[in-house]
Amino acid sequence: MTEQELALRYAPIVHFDENETIPLQAVGYTVATQTVRSQSFPKREIEVPLGAACVIEYAYYWDYDIQHMYDLEHIWVTVDADGQVIDAEGSFHGKYLKLLLPELPGALLPSQGHVHAFCQPGKHAFLPDGRLFRLLPDWYAACTDACGGPVLVGGCFNGAYHPTTEEDACSIRYLREHLSFKPTLRFTKKAEDLGVTPRYMSWRELYAEIPQRIRRECERLKAFYAMT
């Protein structure tokens, strides 16, 4: 298989809240056959355990988090030499947690090699069971009263884009006026149900594209609000 074929073969099934408003735009993949430092999640070393064939890192890109412009989250899938998924982890607000927990009530086993992950409404962190988001005190407020925020570009893109005061104001206004929603924690939607079929590409390709997307979105919002 090519790396893209391998990434698609094991692409996780991501479940979204039925009221989610922010579509997933793209997924950048990295296939690691030996332990390497992640290029998209700098604080993490991708460790390929003994007996594993590879770890596939999926970097998920949204134009928005419900509280700022720009969002990047991750899932790591470990595949053994027989082609079986033996582990999976998902990013959770700068940390990462286990996704493959068959003993956890409500968690789902992989379907034909595709791990299931539940996506936090608006914020897009990953858990093995969507009901666990109730542990977060602000899971509802983040999408309603606390919705809105500036252009916030960090992580591996820190310093790649410096928004103006006007661009920050446009981001805050757009999130509040067009993307806020009442989350339900009923995870009935898949990525394509949100109006965009996300594109899968190498992380190198996505890395080159993201700063341009941010610039275009900032320009779009300035033009949009100049006409209102």
N, C-alpha and C positions, 0 to 999 in steps of 0.2 A: 504494500500500500504506500501511496505518497503520504506526506505529512497531513495534507488537507483531507485525504480520504480517511486517515486514522482519526483525525479530530472530529470529523462528521460521524464516523462509526461509533464513537463514544460520547458524542455531545450530550450533556445533561438535559433532562427535561425540566424546564423551569416553570413553576406555577406562580401566577400573579393574582393579586386581589381582583375581585370582579369589578371594582370601581377604579382600578389603576388608570392613570391618565398619561403616564410618561412611557412612550414606546422604547424598547431596546433597539439601538441602532446597529451595532456591530459587535462581533466577537473576534478577538485576536487570539490565536493559539500558538503555543510553544510546546514542542515535543522534546522532553528531556530523557535521554537514555543513560545519563550519568549525572551525578550530583552537580548542580550549577546554581549560581546566584540568579534569582528571578530578575528580569529586566523591567517588568511592569509592576512588581510588588517588591521594591528595593530592600525592605526589611526581612525578606524571606529567602532562605536557601531551599531550592527544590531538591529534596533528598530522594533518590531512587533506591528503595530498600533492596536488600539481598533477595534474589528470586524474582524480582519484578522486571518486566521488559521495558517499561517506560512510565513516566508521569506526564500526563497532558495537562498543561496549564491553559485555562480559558480566561481571558480578560474581557469582561463585559462592559461595553461602553454605552452610556446614556448621555444625551445632551444636557439632561437636568437630573439632579437630586431635588426632592420637593423643597429643599431649603437652600439651594444654590445652583448655579449653572455649572455643569461638568460633573460626571460621576463615573467612577471606574471600580468595579468589583471583580472578584475572582472565584473560580472553582478549580480544584486540582483533582484529577482522576488518576489513580494508580492501576495499571494493567499488568497482569502477570504473564509469564511466558506462554501460557495456554490461551491467552486472550480473554481471561476473566477479570472483571473489576474486583479488586481486593481492598480498595480503600478510596475514600473521597473526602475532601474538605472544602469548606466555603469560607470566603472572607466575611468578616463581621465587624465593621467600623474600625478597621486598622488591625484587627486580630484575625485569627482563623479558627474554625471549629469543625468538628467531625460531622459529616453528612450521612455516612453509612453506618447506621445504628439500628440493626434489625430488631434488637430487643426493646427499642423505644416504642411505646404505644403511639400509633399514628404515623410513624415513619414508614416510608415505602421502600421496598427492595428494588434494585435496578431492574428495568424492563428491557430485556434483550441487550444488555450492556449499557443502557442509558440510565445514569443515576438521576434520582428525583431531588429537586431542591425547591424550597419555598422561599419566595422573594418578599422581603419586608415592604409593605406598601409605601410608595414614595421614596424610601431610603435605600432600598435594593440590596440590603445585606441578606445573607443566606442562612437558613436553618433547615433541619431535617423534618420538621413538623411546624406548619404555619401557626398552630395555636400557641406555640411558645413565644410568639411576639407579644403576647399579653404580659409577659414579664417586664417589658419595657414601659416605664411610666408614661412616656410621651408618644407611644405608637400611634395614637389617634390625633393628638394635638399637632404633631409634626405635619400632618396633611391638611389641617384645618386652621386653627387659630395661630399656630406657629409657622405656618407656611410662608415661604418667601425668603430670598437671600441673594447675595451678590454673586458675581463671577468668582468662583473659588477653584483655582487650578493648583493642584498640589501633587504630592507623590513624585513619580518619575517625571512629571511635567512642571515641577516647581521652578518658577522663573521663566517658563516658556511663553507666558502671556501676561501682560500687565494691563488690566482693565482700567478704563477711565471712570470717573464718578458717574458720568451719564450712563455708561454701560452697566454699572452696578445697579443704578436706579431702575433701568429698564428690566433687568433680570428680576429684581424684587417685585416690580409691578406685574410683569407677565406671569410669574409663578402664582401670585395671589389672585389675579383676575382670570387666568385661563387653565391652570393646572391643579389648583387645590381641589380636594375631593374628600368624601367621607369614607374612610376605609371600613371594610366589613370583616376582614379575616376569613372570608370565603374565597378560596383560591380556585376559581373556575376558569381562568383565562390562561392561555399559552401566549408566547411572544407574538405570534402572527395575528392573534385576536386583537392586538392593540393598534393595528393599522399599518405596521411596518414589518416586513420579513427581514430579520437581521442578517447581515452579510458576514460570512466567515472568511477570515483572511489571516495571514501570518501576523504575529505581533509586530514585526518590523514594518509591515504595510500599515497597520492600524496606528502605530506610533507616529508615522509620518503624516497621517491624515487628521488626527485629532486636533492639533493646534489650528489647522485650517478650518475645521468645522466650528471651533469656538469663535474664530474671527468672523466667519460668515454669519453665525447666529447673532453675534453682537451687532453686526451691520443690519441684519434683518430686523431686529427689534428696534433699533434707532429709526429706521425707515418706517416701520409699522407705527410707532408712536408719534412720529413727526406728522403723520396724516390724520391723527385723531385729536 
